[in-house]
Amino acid sequence: MTDTTFNRLPGLFRAWDLQFRTNQTDDYQVHYVEITECGTPLFALYRRASPLINQEIV
């Protein structure tokens, strides 16, 4: 059985910050939250760890 739960990473992120918060092995969902007074959109980031990383390779 695999875990299909996405866990929210704390904080809100600008679009250009997302590349520093993700990796190539996990699954992510990005949700628009709000726009700042200066017009910058902010996003919430949800992560689900890859099940292949948690399994031992034989």
Sine and cosine of phi, psi and omega as CSV:
sin_phi,cos_phi,sin_psi,cos_psi,sin_omega,cos_omega
0.00,0.00,0.74,-0.67,-0.01,-1.00
-0.97,-0.22,0.49,-0.87,0.03,-1.00
-1.00,0.10,0.86,-0.51,-0.02,-1.00
-0.97,-0.24,0.22,0.97,-0.03,-1.00
-0.99,0.10,0.78,-0.63,0.12,-0.99
-1.00,-0.07,0.72,-0.69,0.03,-1.00
-0.97,-0.26,0.71,-0.71,-0.02,-1.00
-0.98,0.22,0.75,-0.67,0.13,-0.99
-0.98,0.20,0.66,-0.75,-0.04,-1.00
-0.91,0.42,0.60,-0.80,0.07,-1.00
0.98,-0.18,0.13,-0.99,0.11,-0.99
-0.89,-0.46,0.54,-0.84,-0.15,-0.99
-0.79,-0.61,0.57,-0.82,0.16,-0.99
-0.98,0.18,0.37,-0.93,-0.06,-1.00
-0.83,0.56,-0.65,0.76,-0.05,-1.00
-0.97,0.26,-0.20,0.98,0.08,-1.00
-0.99,0.15,-0.37,0.93,-0.13,-0.99
-0.88,0.48,-0.57,0.82,-0.01,-1.00
-0.89,0.45,-0.39,0.92,-0.01,-1.00
-1.00,-0.05,-0.10,1.00,-0.04,-1.00
-0.95,-0.32,-0.10,1.00,-0.07,-1.00
-0.90,-0.44,0.27,-0.96,0.13,-0.99
-0.72,-0.69,0.05,-1.00,-0.11,-0.99
-1.00,0.05,-0.13,0.99,-0.10,-1.00
-0.98,-0.18,-0.41,0.91,-0.06,-1.00
-0.99,-0.11,0.28,-0.96,0.06,-1.00
-0.99,-0.14,0.59,-0.81,-0.05,-1.00
-0.73,-0.69,0.47,-0.88,0.21,-0.98
-0.80,-0.60,0.68,-0.73,0.01,-1.00
-0.88,-0.47,0.79,-0.61,-0.03,-1.00
-0.85,-0.52,0.78,-0.63,0.10,-1.00
-0.92,0.39,0.69,-0.72,-0.02,-1.00
-0.91,-0.41,-0.84,0.54,-0.07,-1.00
-0.30,-0.96,0.10,-1.00,0.08,-1.00
-0.89,-0.46,0.64,-0.77,0.00,-1.00
-0.98,0.22,0.14,-0.99,0.03,-1.00
-0.88,0.48,-0.49,0.87,-0.01,-1.00
-1.00,0.02,0.04,1.00,0.08,-1.00
1.00,-0.09,0.16,0.99,0.01,-1.00
-1.00,0.05,0.85,-0.53,0.05,-1.00
-0.95,0.30,0.60,-0.80,0.04,-1.00
-0.89,-0.45,0.58,-0.82,-0.08,-1.00
-0.78,-0.63,0.52,-0.85,0.17,-0.99
-0.99,-0.12,0.56,-0.83,-0.05,-1.00
-0.86,-0.51,0.78,-0.63,0.02,-1.00
-0.89,-0.45,0.66,-0.75,-0.09,-1.00
-0.79,-0.61,0.65,-0.76,0.16,-0.99
-0.82,-0.57,0.86,-0.52,-0.02,-1.00
-0.91,0.41,0.61,-0.79,0.03,-1.00
-0.92,0.40,0.78,-0.63,0.01,-1.00
-0.92,0.39,-0.37,0.93,-0.01,-1.00
-0.94,0.33,-0.47,0.88,0.00,-1.00
-0.94,0.35,-0.55,0.83,-0.06,-1.00
-0.99,0.11,-0.13,0.99,-0.01,-1.00
-0.99,-0.15,0.59,-0.81,0.04,-1.00
-0.98,0.18,0.74,-0.67,0.02,-1.00
-1.00,0.02,0.81,-0.59,-0.03,-1.00
-0.98,-0.20,0.00,0.00,0.00,0.00
